[in-house]
Amino acid sequence: MGDTCAGYFIGDVIRRETQTYEAVLKSIAAGNKTPQEIGEALGISSSYLSPYLKQLEDLHLVQRRIAATIPPERREKTKTSQYHLIDPYLRFYFRFIAPTGTSHRRIAPSEFLTLDEDLKATGKIL
């Protein structure tokens, strides 16, 4: 029983973390660029977002942009940075797919054959 409880707890933590990362990405895609805007949209403190934004930046999913007018010695600590989605697939997903609210599933290879046969039988060819 101990292993099951531990597995459930770990799964719950991972799920919550995944939801936070996804919420941050959705917020950026919706036009919230600064940590303050992202935090306000999610109802959390912008200081709480720092590790999430850093991880997303390390994964090359978002890019932190700093105004050219900020002196080099202040660039690391500036609070005027903006975050942008840099992955084109994420931009596409959050722009066109996510707003529809439809669920997506993988199609097994065996289903392709059935789908292909159904299309041929109805005269509809892709």
N, C-alpha and C positions, 0 to 999 in steps of 0.2 A: 504494500500500500504506500510506503514511503516513496518509492520510485515514481509511482503514478502522480502523487501530489507534487513532487519536485518537478516532474515533466510538465504538469499543468501550469505550475507557477512560472517556469521558464518560458513556456509558450505564451503565457499571458503577458509577460514582460516584453517579449519580442514583438508581439502583436501591438502592444501600446506604443512601442518605439516606432514601428513601421507606420502606424497611424499618424504619429507626430511628424515624421519625415514627409509623408504624403500631404499632410495638412500644410506644412511649410511650402512645399512645391506648388500646391494648389493656390496658396495665397500669393506667391510670387507670380504665378501665371495669370492671376486675376488682376495684376497691376500694382500690388503692394511691393515696393522696392526696398524701402529702408527697414532696418530691424524694428523700428518703432511702429511702422505701418503694419508689418507682418504680425508683430505681437498684438497690436490692437485688433486686427482682424481675427486672430485666434483666441483672444481673451487671455493672453499670458504676458508676462514680463519679457521685454526685449533682451534682458540679460540672461534669461533662461534659454533663449534661442541660440546663443553663441556657439555652443558645441554642435548643434544641429546644422547651423549654417556653415561652420568650419568643415564638418564631415561631408556635406553636400558639395562644398567647394573642392575638397580633396578628391572626391569621386568624379570631378569634372562635370557635374550636373548643373551647377550654378557658378556664376562668375561674380566676384566682388569687384565693383567698379568704384574708383575714387576720382574725384574731380582733379584735373591737372593743376589747379591752383593751390592744392594742398602741398605744403613743403615736404620734401622727402623724409625728414626726421619725424614728421607727424603722421605719415601715411599708415603706419602699423596700428596706431591707437585712435585714428579719427573715427568719429561717430557719424560722419556724413556720407558713409559709403552706401552704395545701392547694389542690390543683388538682382541678377538676371538669369533666366534659364538659358543655358548655352547648348543643351542637347536638342537637336532638331526633332527627334522622335517624341521627347517629352512635350515640347512646344506644340507639336501636332496633336498629341494625345489630349492635352489639357484644353486645346482650342476647339477640337472637333469631336472627339470621342467621349471624354468625360462628361461634358454637359448633357449628353443624351440620356445618361443614367442607365444605359443598357448594360447587361452583364455579357461578358464574352467568355467563350470556352474554346478549348483546343478541340480540333476534330481529329479523331483517330484515323490512321491510314485506311482501315477497313471501311470507314464511313465515306471516304472519298469515292470508292468504287460504287457504293450504293447511290451516292449523290449523282455521280456521273451517269449511271444507268437510268436514274429517275429523270434527269435532264434530257437524255436521248429519247426516252419513252414519250415524253411530253412534247418533243420537238424543239425544246429550248436549249440551245447550245451557247455556252459562255464564250 
